[in-house]
Every structure is written in C-alpha cells, then in structure tokens.
Amino acid sequence: MYTILVPYDFSDQAKHAFQFAQQLASKTAGKLKLVHIVEAPTTQSFSTMGEINLDAAQLNQVYMIELVEKRKKQLKEIEEQQQDKPYKFKTRIAFGNPYAGISKEITEIEADLVIMGSKGSSGLEELLIGSNTEKVVRHAKCPVITVKEAINADEIKKIIFASDFSDINNKVIQHIKVLQELLGAELSLVKINTPSFFETSKDSRTKINDFVAQHGLSNTQAVIYNSTSEEEGIIEYAEEINADMIAMATHGRTGFMHLLSGSIAEDVVNHAKRPVWTMKITK
C-alpha cells in the first residue's frame, strides 16, 4: 500500500505540501501520515555570575506545554477533517530535531514518498547550515517532493528528469514510472551540456534512447540542453517549456560524479519555483 509522509510545521509551504499530498493519496487510496516535530528551545538565560536564570527556564517550560497542547488540538481538527477520505490518515506529534524526527518516521512507516514544504534559502544561510528540507533531500531512503507554492496534481502534465543517464539505480526509475503513471504526465529526459562536461548530441541521444529501452519507459522525449552549469540549465529549461515538475536523482553527496550531484539537487530545490522530485541513489 502506497504510503505518503508529510512533515508539517503549519507554515504556508507545509499547507501547500499537505494539500498536494491529499490529492496524490486520493489517487492511490493508500496511507497518508502527517508528522509535526516540536523542537525544544535550546537557549538559556544566564545571570551575571554565570548561573542559569530559573525564571527563563520556567517560562520556556510553560511555553512548550502551551505549544504542545495547541498543536495537539490543531492536529485533532485536521484528523476530523480527513474522515471519510479514500485513504487512511494519521497524525503524530514528535519531539526533538526535525531532520532526525522525519528520518525516523520515514523508516518506521516505510514511506514510499515524502512531500514537504520548502521556503528555499540563499547566501550565508545556504552556505553554512542549509535546511531540514535539504538534509531530507540528501539522505532520505525514499523519493522526496519539495513544494513552495500551491499546486494541483491534475495539472502536472510535464515532468523533466535531468541526468547524464550513465548510472542510475533501477529503483529510482521504478519510482519515476510510478509518479509518471499516477499523474498521467509526459517525461522529458534532459541532458544538460556544460563547457566542463560536454558531450555530443549524438552520444547523448544514444544514451537516452538506450536508457528508455532498458527501463521500458513510455510517453517520453529526449532533450539535450546547453547551459553554463547543470543547475542553471535545469531551471532554465524547466522555465522555457513551463514544466510542471523537475525530477532528479542524487548521490546524497557533493561533487559531480558523472551524475547530477547532491549539491546540484539541493541547489535546484532551493532555487526552482516549481515542485522538485528527488531520490537518493543507493548502491
């Protein structure tokens, strides 16, 4: 049974992700689970003598109790709204680090897909710490769709899958085929040519055609697109054809290993306006 997990923090982006997840869950008649992670405050107030200010600690404790009760009430209201849906629905509230909590939930429920909101990041924030979304994209054991704006599953008809088509795990392709069939979408198989990693159009088309035959793909087209970088090429082409979704495989690590790397996938997740599907390649 197809299981979808939605990390939910009550932001607008999370609400968009949840709405999209409901649409997909209705198509699969599977399971949909919403998890909310409460992150305990880590700051403490100290006196001039270096002692912990108990008043501040107590205020934090009161705030957490009130927050948890509020979230429990909100989740219960969401559960009530999900009654009589064609899918099984559950919510859970957990505590601790958001990324660790999401990863644990993925494993425990054997999620087939994670759909989560993303605000994107740039500059110093992106360079130093990244986001929980980026960490999930880099390490999740299942596909992840990141959502920034409201989208309608029935309107997703053009998906681009960017790769160099050299070494992609069959498991990734099986998940892509499920997504394509679920949405009834055309799949554009895109090779981004850059000055650093140039390949003739003939060689690229041969690779893509062999890839299509090997994996039994249908309703596809082969595209070779030239750009200054992989990330820019993917986003530029998606905008040029007004694609509804971008799909990529990632090694979950930095560097360009003849495939679009983890860092490029995270860059696309951060900067693309449209939803992005990613899946980590495992050996």
Stockholm file with secondary structure:
# STOCKHOLM 1.0

chainA/1-283         MYTILVPYDFSDQAKHAFQFAQQLASKTAGKLKLVHIVEAPTTQSFSTMGEINLDAAQLNQVYMIELVEKRKKQLKEIEEQQQDKPYKFKTRIAFGNPYAGISKEITEIEADLVIMGSKGSSGLEELLIGSNTEKVVRHAKCPVITVKEAINADEIKKIIFASDFSDINNKVIQHIKVLQELLGAELSLVKINTPSFFETSKDSRTKINDFVAQHGLSNTQAVIYNSTSEEEGIIEYAEEINADMIAMATHGRTGFMHLLSGSIAEDVVNHAKRPVWTMKITK
#=GR chainA/1-283 SS CCEEEEECCSSHHHHHHHHHHHHHHHHHTCEEEEEEEECCCCCCCBCTTSCBCHHHHHHHHHHHHHHHHHHHHHHHHHHHHTTTCSSEEEEEEEESCHHHHHHHHHHHHTCSEEEEECCCCCHHHHHHTCCHHHHHHHHCSSCEEEESSCCCGGGCCEEEEECCSSSCCHHHHHHHHHHHHHHTCEEEEEEEECSSSCCCHHHHHHHHHHHHHHHTCCSEEEEEEECSSHHHHHHHHHHHTTCSEEEEEECSSSSCSSSCCHHHHHHHHHHCSSCEEEEECCC
#=GC SS_cons         CCEEEEECCSSHHHHHHHHHHHHHHHHHTCEEEEEEEECCCCCCCBCTTSCBCHHHHHHHHHHHHHHHHHHHHHHHHHHHHTTTCSSEEEEEEEESCHHHHHHHHHHHHTCSEEEEECCCCCHHHHHHTCCHHHHHHHHCSSCEEEESSCCCGGGCCEEEEECCSSSCCHHHHHHHHHHHHHHTCEEEEEEEECSSSCCCHHHHHHHHHHHHHHHTCCSEEEEEEECSSHHHHHHHHHHHTTCSEEEEEECSSSSCSSSCCHHHHHHHHHHCSSCEEEEECCC
//
